[in-house]
Amino acid sequence: MKLRVDRDAFAEAVAWTARALPTRPAVPVLAGTRMEVAADGTSLHLSGFDYEVSTRASVEVLSEEGGAALVPGRLLAEIVRNLPPGSVFIDSDGTKLLITGGAARFTLITMPLEDYPSLPGMPGRIGSVPADPFAAAVRQVCPAASRDDTLPMLTGAYLDFSGDTLSVVATDRYRIAVRELWWSPEDPGVDLAALVPARTLQDTVKGMIGRSNVDVALSTVSVGEGVALSPGEGMIGFENGERRTTTRLIDSDFVKYESWFPREFGARAEVAVAPLSEAVKRVALVADRNTPLRLAFTPGEVVLEAGSGEDAQAVEAIEVGYEGDPLRIAFRPDYLLDGLSGVETDTAYLNFTEPTKPAVFTDVPAKEGDAPAFRYLVQPLRVP
C-alpha cells in the first residue's frame, strides 16, 4: 500500500469509522480500522466492526500501490487529526505502516488481517430521509433515552416508520421526547418500527453530510402486500454519501408512549428559550442534579428558585406569557434544560395540567387533536 490523501478528508473518514470502536475489545483486532485501496486505485476504503456496530467510509486518494492493512483505529484517528494541513503519505512496509504529514512521521504496527471478521452486508433499503432534519430529530430526542443498561429497552431510540411519517422517540420513564418528520418510503404503505441503540444513533448523525439524503435499510420480509421485521435478523443500516453504518437492534417492545401525553391542559406558558435556559443554568448552580428547581408561574412572570433553609439559595424572575391559575411546579434542572434545548424555535410553549402531573414542552402552540412535530413530556418532582 502506497498512497497520498488530503489530511482533512482522511481525518473525517477515519473519525467516522473509529467512533464506534471499543476501548476494551474482547478480541484485540476489533480495536482496529481496516484500510484497503480500491481496485481502481482512486479510493481508500476504511471500516470498523465490533460485532454490534459496523462503520464504513471511503476517501479519494492517489495510489501508487494497492493493498490492505489493519491498524489501531483510535490511535490512527488521533494521529491524522493532529497532522499539519496538506497531503498525508501512507506507505506499508511489512508489518509496519508509515504515515507522513509535513515534517511529522509516525510508524504504526499493523494487526493480522486474517483475524479480522467480515463486515455484515446492508439490509434491504426501505426509504430515505433528509439528513439535516433527521440529525436534528435525533439530537432533540436522544437525550431523553436512559443510560442505565439494566433496562436495554430504555437505552434505545424508537424509529416508527408509518407511511411518509417517521417518528423518533426516546424515554427513560421520567420524560419522553417525540419528533415527527417527513421521509420518503419505498412502499407508501410501510408500517415498520425499530428500536436502535440511542448512543449509536447519536454517533451516526454526527458525521452525516448535510443537505443530502440518508438511505435507511432494515431487515424486513414480505408479508402479504406489506413488509414486517424479519425475525432473528434485527439490523438497521444508514447510508449517507460514501459513509454507511449498520447496528443490531434492541430486541424488545417499546412502551405505548402516546397514552402518556395529556389530552387537555389547564395552564400554558409562552417563554423565550434563551433567557429561560440561562436563568435555569444560573439558579441550578446551587442545586445538584436531583435537587428540585422550583418554578412559580403567574401572569407575566415566572420565578425560579433553588435551595432552601441553611443551604445555598438562588432566585431569579423572567417575563413569560402565561394563561391559567397561578402554578408552582418543580423539575430536575438537567431534565428541564434537555427539554428546552430540544426546542428549535426561539419560543417554547409549556403546557401544564397539575403541579404533580407531567408537563409537555412544544415548539409550537399545542392544539387539541393536532400534535406538534416536537413534544417533550417531563414528570415534575414532588416538593413540600
C-alpha positions as CSV (number, residue, x, y, z in Angstrom):
1,M,0.0,0.0,0.0
2,K,1.4,3.4,-1.1
3,L,-0.8,6.4,-1.5
4,R,-1.3,10.2,-1.0
5,V,-4.5,11.6,0.6
6,D,-5.8,15.0,1.7
7,R,-5.4,15.4,5.5
8,D,-8.9,16.9,6.2
9,A,-10.8,14.4,4.1
10,F,-8.8,11.5,5.5
11,A,-9.3,12.7,9.1
12,E,-13.1,12.8,8.7
13,A,-13.3,9.4,7.2
14,V,-11.0,7.8,9.9
15,A,-13.0,9.5,12.7
16,W,-16.3,8.2,11.2
17,T,-15.1,4.6,11.2
18,A,-13.2,4.8,14.5
19,R,-16.1,6.4,16.5
20,A,-17.7,3.0,17.3
21,L,-14.6,1.0,18.1
22,P,-14.5,-0.5,21.6
23,T,-12.0,0.9,24.1
24,R,-11.6,-2.5,25.7
25,P,-12.3,-5.0,22.9
26,A,-12.9,-8.7,23.7
27,V,-10.7,-9.5,20.7
28,P,-7.7,-7.2,20.0
29,V,-8.3,-7.0,16.3
30,L,-11.8,-5.4,17.0
31,A,-9.9,-2.2,18.0
32,G,-8.5,-2.0,14.5
33,T,-9.5,0.1,11.5
34,R,-9.2,-1.8,8.2
35,M,-7.7,0.2,5.3
36,E,-7.9,-1.1,1.8
37,V,-7.1,0.6,-1.6
38,A,-9.9,0.1,-4.1
39,A,-9.2,-2.0,-7.2
40,D,-9.1,1.1,-9.4
41,G,-6.6,2.8,-7.1
42,T,-8.6,6.0,-6.8
43,S,-10.1,5.5,-3.3
44,L,-9.3,4.1,0.1
45,H,-12.0,2.1,2.0
46,L,-11.9,2.3,5.8
47,S,-14.0,0.1,8.1
48,G,-14.6,-0.8,11.7
49,F,-16.6,-3.5,13.4
50,D,-17.3,-4.8,16.9
51,Y,-19.9,-7.4,16.1
52,E,-22.7,-4.9,17.1
53,V,-21.9,-1.8,15.0
54,S,-20.2,-1.6,11.7
55,T,-18.9,1.5,10.0
56,R,-17.6,2.1,6.5
57,A,-16.2,5.2,4.7
58,S,-14.3,5.9,1.5
59,V,-12.0,8.8,0.6
60,E,-10.3,9.8,-2.6
61,V,-6.6,9.0,-2.9
62,L,-3.7,8.9,-5.4
63,S,-2.4,5.4,-5.1
64,E,0.9,4.1,-6.4
65,E,0.4,0.6,-5.0
66,G,-2.7,-1.3,-3.7
67,G,-3.0,-3.3,-0.6
68,A,-4.7,-3.6,2.8
69,A,-3.8,-3.1,6.4
70,L,-5.3,-3.3,9.9
71,V,-4.1,-0.7,12.4
72,P,-5.3,0.6,15.8
73,G,-8.2,2.8,14.9
74,R,-8.4,5.3,17.7
75,L,-4.7,5.9,17.5
76,L,-4.9,6.4,13.8
77,A,-7.7,8.9,14.2
78,E,-5.7,10.9,16.8
79,I,-2.6,10.9,14.6
80,V,-4.3,12.1,11.5
81,R,-6.3,14.7,13.3
82,N,-3.1,16.3,14.6
83,L,-1.1,16.2,11.4
84,P,-0.4,19.6,9.7
85,P,-2.8,20.6,6.9
86,G,-2.0,19.3,3.4
87,S,-1.2,15.9,2.0
88,V,-0.7,12.7,4.0
89,F,1.5,10.0,2.6
90,I,0.9,6.4,3.6
91,D,3.3,3.5,2.9
92,S,3.2,0.0,4.2
93,D,6.4,-1.9,5.0
94,G,5.9,-5.4,6.1
95,T,4.2,-5.3,9.5
96,K,4.5,-1.5,9.7
97,L,2.5,1.4,8.3
98,L,4.4,4.6,7.8
99,I,2.3,7.8,8.0
100,T,3.9,11.2,6.9
101,G,2.4,14.6,7.1
102,G,4.6,17.6,6.7
103,A,7.7,17.1,8.9
104,A,5.8,14.6,11.2
105,R,6.3,10.9,10.7
106,F,4.6,8.0,12.5
107,T,5.1,4.3,12.4
108,L,2.2,2.0,13.4
109,I,2.4,-1.7,13.9
110,T,-0.2,-3.5,11.8
111,M,-2.5,-6.2,13.2
112,P,-3.2,-9.6,11.5
113,L,-5.8,-9.0,8.7
114,E,-6.7,-12.7,8.6
115,D,-8.1,-12.5,12.1
116,Y,-10.5,-9.6,11.3
117,P,-14.2,-10.6,10.9
118,S,-16.2,-9.9,7.8
119,L,-18.5,-7.0,8.0
120,P,-22.2,-7.6,7.6
121,G,-24.0,-6.5,4.4
122,M,-26.6,-3.8,4.3
123,P,-30.2,-4.9,4.9
124,G,-32.8,-4.0,2.3
125,R,-33.5,-0.3,1.7
126,I,-36.9,0.9,2.9
127,G,-36.6,4.6,2.1
128,S,-34.7,7.8,2.6
129,V,-34.8,10.8,4.9
130,P,-33.2,14.3,4.5
131,A,-30.0,14.3,6.5
132,D,-30.4,17.6,8.3
133,P,-33.9,17.1,9.7
134,F,-33.1,13.5,10.7
135,A,-29.9,14.6,12.5
136,A,-31.9,17.4,14.3
137,A,-34.6,14.9,15.3
138,V,-32.0,12.6,16.8
139,R,-30.4,15.5,18.7
140,Q,-33.7,16.6,20.1
141,V,-34.9,13.2,21.2
142,C,-32.0,11.0,22.3
143,P,-31.1,13.0,25.5
144,A,-34.3,11.5,26.9
145,A,-33.0,7.9,26.5
146,S,-31.8,6.1,29.6
147,R,-28.1,5.5,30.2
148,D,-28.8,2.6,32.5
149,D,-28.0,-0.7,30.7
150,T,-30.0,-2.8,33.1
151,L,-33.1,-1.9,31.1
152,P,-32.0,-2.1,27.4
153,M,-35.4,-1.0,26.0
154,L,-35.0,2.4,27.6
155,T,-31.5,2.9,26.2
156,G,-32.9,2.9,22.6
157,A,-34.4,5.4,20.2
158,Y,-37.6,4.1,18.7
159,L,-38.0,4.7,15.0
160,D,-41.6,4.4,13.8
161,F,-42.0,4.3,10.0
162,S,-45.6,4.9,9.1
163,G,-46.5,6.0,5.6
164,D,-44.5,9.1,4.9
165,T,-44.1,10.0,8.6
166,L,-41.0,9.0,10.6
167,S,-41.3,9.3,14.4
168,V,-38.2,9.3,16.6
169,V,-39.0,8.6,20.3
170,A,-37.0,8.0,23.5
171,T,-37.8,7.7,27.2
172,D,-36.1,6.9,30.5
173,R,-39.5,6.6,32.3
174,Y,-39.3,10.2,33.8
175,R,-39.5,12.0,30.5
176,I,-40.3,11.2,26.9
177,A,-39.3,13.0,23.7
178,V,-41.0,12.7,20.3
179,R,-40.2,14.2,17.0
180,E,-42.1,13.6,13.8
181,L,-40.7,14.3,10.3
182,W,-41.3,13.6,6.7
183,W,-39.5,10.8,4.9
184,S,-39.7,9.1,1.6
185,P,-40.6,5.4,1.9
186,E,-40.0,2.8,-0.9
187,D,-43.5,1.4,-0.1
188,P,-46.1,4.2,0.6
189,G,-48.0,1.8,2.9
190,V,-45.0,1.0,5.1
191,D,-45.7,0.3,8.7
192,L,-42.4,-0.7,10.5
193,A,-40.7,0.1,13.7
194,A,-37.1,-0.4,15.0
195,L,-35.5,0.1,18.4
196,V,-32.0,1.4,17.8
197,P,-29.3,2.0,20.5
198,A,-29.5,5.7,21.2
199,R,-25.8,6.2,21.5
200,T,-25.1,4.6,18.2
201,L,-27.8,6.7,16.5
202,Q,-26.3,9.9,18.0
203,D,-22.8,8.9,16.8
204,T,-24.2,8.1,13.4
205,V,-25.8,11.5,12.7
206,K,-22.7,13.4,13.9
207,G,-20.8,12.5,10.7
208,M,-23.7,12.9,8.2
209,I,-23.3,15.1,5.2
210,G,-25.7,18.0,5.4
211,R,-28.1,18.9,2.6
212,S,-28.2,15.3,1.4
213,N,-30.3,12.2,2.0
214,V,-29.8,9.3,4.2
215,D,-30.9,5.9,2.9
216,V,-32.5,3.7,5.6
217,A,-32.1,-0.1,5.4
218,L,-33.9,-2.5,7.7
219,S,-34.1,-6.3,8.0
220,T,-37.6,-7.0,6.5
221,V,-39.6,-9.7,4.8
222,S,-42.7,-9.6,2.6
223,V,-46.0,-10.1,4.4
224,G,-48.9,-10.0,2.0
225,E,-49.0,-6.6,0.4
226,G,-46.7,-5.0,3.0
227,V,-43.5,-5.7,4.9
228,A,-42.6,-6.6,8.5
229,L,-39.5,-7.1,10.6
230,S,-37.6,-10.2,9.8
231,P,-37.4,-12.3,12.9
232,G,-33.9,-13.2,14.1
233,E,-32.1,-10.7,11.9
234,G,-32.6,-7.4,13.8
235,M,-30.4,-5.0,11.9
236,I,-30.7,-1.4,10.6
237,G,-28.4,0.4,8.3
238,F,-27.9,4.1,7.3
239,E,-26.0,5.2,4.2
240,N,-25.1,8.8,3.5
241,G,-22.7,9.6,0.6
242,E,-19.6,7.4,1.0
243,R,-20.4,6.6,4.6
244,R,-22.5,3.7,5.9
245,T,-23.2,2.1,9.2
246,T,-25.1,-0.9,10.5
247,T,-26.1,-1.8,14.0
248,R,-28.1,-4.6,15.7
249,L,-31.5,-3.6,17.0
250,I,-32.5,-3.9,20.6
251,D,-34.8,-7.0,20.9
252,S,-37.6,-5.5,23.0
253,D,-41.0,-4.0,22.6
254,F,-41.3,-0.2,23.2
255,V,-43.7,1.5,25.5
256,K,-47.1,2.7,24.3
257,Y,-45.9,6.3,24.5
258,E,-48.9,8.2,23.1
259,S,-51.1,7.3,26.1
260,W,-48.6,9.2,28.3
261,F,-49.4,12.6,26.8
262,P,-52.3,14.6,28.4
263,R,-55.2,15.4,26.0
264,E,-56.1,18.7,27.8
265,F,-54.2,21.4,29.6
266,G,-55.2,23.8,32.4
267,A,-52.4,26.3,32.0
268,R,-50.0,27.4,29.3
269,A,-46.8,29.4,29.3
270,E,-45.1,31.0,26.3
271,V,-41.4,31.9,27.0
272,A,-38.3,32.8,25.1
273,V,-36.0,29.8,25.2
274,A,-32.6,31.5,25.6
275,P,-33.5,33.7,28.7
276,L,-35.2,30.8,30.4
277,S,-32.3,28.4,29.7
278,E,-29.7,30.9,31.0
279,A,-31.8,31.5,34.1
280,V,-32.1,27.8,34.8
281,K,-28.4,27.3,34.5
282,R,-27.7,30.2,36.9
283,V,-30.3,29.1,39.5
284,A,-29.2,25.5,39.3
285,L,-25.7,26.4,40.4
286,V,-26.9,26.0,44.0
287,A,-28.6,22.6,43.2
288,D,-27.3,19.2,42.3
289,R,-28.8,17.1,39.6
290,N,-31.5,15.6,41.8
291,T,-32.4,18.7,43.7
292,P,-35.7,20.3,42.6
293,L,-35.6,23.6,40.7
294,R,-38.9,25.3,41.5
295,L,-40.9,27.5,39.1
296,A,-43.8,29.7,40.2
297,F,-45.9,30.9,37.2
298,T,-48.2,33.9,37.4
299,P,-49.5,36.1,34.6
300,G,-46.5,37.8,33.0
301,E,-43.8,36.3,35.2
302,V,-42.1,33.1,36.3
303,V,-39.9,32.9,39.4
304,L,-37.2,30.3,39.5
305,E,-35.9,29.1,42.9
306,A,-33.4,26.5,44.2
307,G,-32.1,25.7,47.6
308,S,-33.7,26.3,51.0
309,G,-33.1,26.5,54.7
310,E,-29.4,26.6,55.6
311,D,-28.4,25.6,52.1
312,A,-27.2,28.0,49.4
313,Q,-30.2,29.6,47.6
314,A,-30.9,31.3,44.3
315,V,-33.9,33.2,42.9
316,E,-34.5,34.8,39.5
317,A,-37.6,36.1,37.7
318,I,-38.1,36.4,34.0
319,E,-41.0,37.5,31.8
320,V,-43.4,35.0,30.3
321,G,-46.7,34.9,28.7
322,Y,-48.9,32.8,31.0
323,E,-52.6,31.7,30.9
324,G,-54.2,29.9,33.8
325,D,-54.3,29.9,37.6
326,P,-51.0,30.6,39.5
327,L,-48.9,27.4,39.4
328,R,-45.9,26.1,41.4
329,I,-44.1,23.2,39.8
330,A,-40.6,21.7,40.2
331,F,-38.3,19.8,37.8
332,R,-34.8,18.3,37.8
333,P,-32.6,21.1,36.3
334,D,-31.0,18.8,33.7
335,Y,-34.4,17.5,32.5
336,L,-35.7,21.0,32.2
337,L,-32.6,22.0,30.1
338,D,-32.9,19.0,27.9
339,G,-36.4,19.9,27.0
340,L,-35.6,23.5,26.3
341,S,-32.6,22.5,24.1
342,G,-34.8,20.3,22.0
343,V,-37.0,23.3,21.0
344,E,-35.5,24.6,17.7
345,T,-37.5,27.8,17.7
346,D,-36.8,30.9,19.7
347,T,-40.0,30.4,21.8
348,A,-41.0,27.4,23.8
349,Y,-44.6,26.5,24.8
350,L,-45.0,24.9,28.3
351,N,-48.3,23.1,28.8
352,F,-49.5,22.1,32.3
353,T,-52.2,20.0,33.9
354,E,-51.4,19.9,37.6
355,P,-48.2,20.5,39.7
356,T,-47.8,16.7,40.2
357,K,-48.7,15.7,36.7
358,P,-46.5,15.6,33.6
359,A,-45.8,18.9,31.7
360,V,-45.4,19.0,27.9
361,F,-42.9,21.3,26.1
362,T,-43.5,22.0,22.4
363,D,-42.0,24.3,19.8
364,V,-45.5,25.5,18.5
365,P,-48.7,26.0,20.5
366,A,-50.3,22.7,21.3
367,K,-53.8,22.2,19.8
368,E,-56.3,19.5,20.6
369,G,-56.1,16.7,18.0
370,D,-53.1,18.2,16.3
371,A,-49.7,17.0,17.9
372,P,-46.7,19.3,17.3
373,A,-43.7,17.9,15.4
374,F,-41.6,18.1,18.7
375,R,-43.0,17.1,22.1
376,Y,-41.1,16.7,25.3
377,L,-43.0,15.3,28.3
378,V,-41.4,15.6,31.7
379,Q,-42.6,14.3,35.1
380,P,-42.3,17.0,37.8
381,L,-40.7,16.4,41.2
382,R,-42.8,16.4,44.4
383,V,-41.8,19.1,46.8
384,P,-43.3,20.2,50.1
